Amino acid sequence: MKDGLLLVDKEAGVTSHDVVQKVRRILKQKKIGHCGTLDPDATGLLLLTLGTATRLTRFLIRAPKVYEGTIRLGVATDTYDSSGQVVATASPEAVAALTREQVAEAMRAFEGDIEQKAPPFSAKKVNGVKYYELARRGEEVPDEAKEVTVFELTPLSDLEDGRVRFRLACSSGTYARGLAHDLGAALGVGGHLAELRRMRIGSFAVESAATLAQLEEAVASGQPPAGSWIPFDQIPLPFGEVTADPQQETRISHGQTVLVRELAGEEGDWVKLVNRRREFIAVGTVVERIGTAGVGIVQPRVVFR
């Protein structure tokens, strides 16, 4: 387990950085990265890149995410989740009057491309300082928004004591607790994120992930944890793949362009390049399409062999 992708099922109460540090200790390996953090109270899927695979982090971190969780309506907090201080409450009658249909309609209004502001208590940085550090010092947090995409936001349950289960599918960089806060505001009662679990990152599912305890057991037994370890050559990437012949492989290894056939992708798209032994040799970009028969020129950008 030196070069590859590790799927970890994060428990609540630890940061994503804590998980990386613990995996470094368990595997006795320093070169480990992650493909998107989870808040300390959140659970679920973390993708860790190990060894050579850390050079693939930028391609995997942008994958869409799927979450399930619980929103508590009627109570707003300064952190937009249950770890913060209560800043506003609504009357029990106002919350009890809400229906699942009303919540579903309000959720649908957030679907699509939207402008979202980072929560004031978040790890987003300005001039090297994290937002939550500014917020804790009582300083003004930048009021900047960025475009994110919400593919799906829907209730999974009826309201019970102001709580509603939900499912969220969204682009990378979307703040689930920001949506919970804004949903509460849209419904006129306030709200915060009470619970969150990440179910998927791109094609990777939490059902395949291992807990840290399971990882320790697997390492002690000398066997990778079943399903949660993907060797480097087998890592799927969110773009097309091209198989190079021996002559092309030599050119690719020297960073030279190659003419390929059966090319799926337009100019500027990324391409995974493998050899006939199914070994991962490089990631490249399509620099030119020739005709309409799938022929094009690929420029290696990140070479591994």
MORAGI-V255428 format. One line per field, one symbol per residue. ss: DSSP state (a for helix, b for strand, c for the rest). phi: phi as a letter, one per 30 degrees, with the letter a starting at -180 (. if undefined). Layout:
ss->???
phi->???
This chain:
ss->cccbbbbbbbcccccaaaaaaaaaaaaccccbbbccccccccbbbbbbbbaaaaaaaaaaccccbbbbbbbbbcbbbcccbccccbbbbccaaaaacccaaaaaaaaacccbbbbbbcccccccbbccbbaaaaaaccccccccbbbbbbbbbbbccccbccbbbbbbbbcccccaaaaaaaaaaaacccbbbbbbbbbbbccbbaaacbcaaaaaaaaaacccccccbbbaaacccccbbbbbcaaaaaaaaccccbbbcccccccccbbbbbbccccbbbbbbbbbbbccccbbbbbbbbbcc
phi->.cblcccccdcdjbdddededddeddchbddbbbcjdbdeddbjdccccchedddcedddddddcbbbabccdjbcbdcibddcddcabcdeddddddcddddddddddcdjdbcbcdedcbdecbhicdeddddddiddcecccbdbbcdabbdcaddbhicbdbbbcaddjdcddddddddedddibiaadcabbdcbbhcccddcdcdddddddddddibddeiccceedcddcdadbbccdedddddddcicdbcbchdckcejddbdcbcdciddcacbbdcaccibcicacccdcbccb
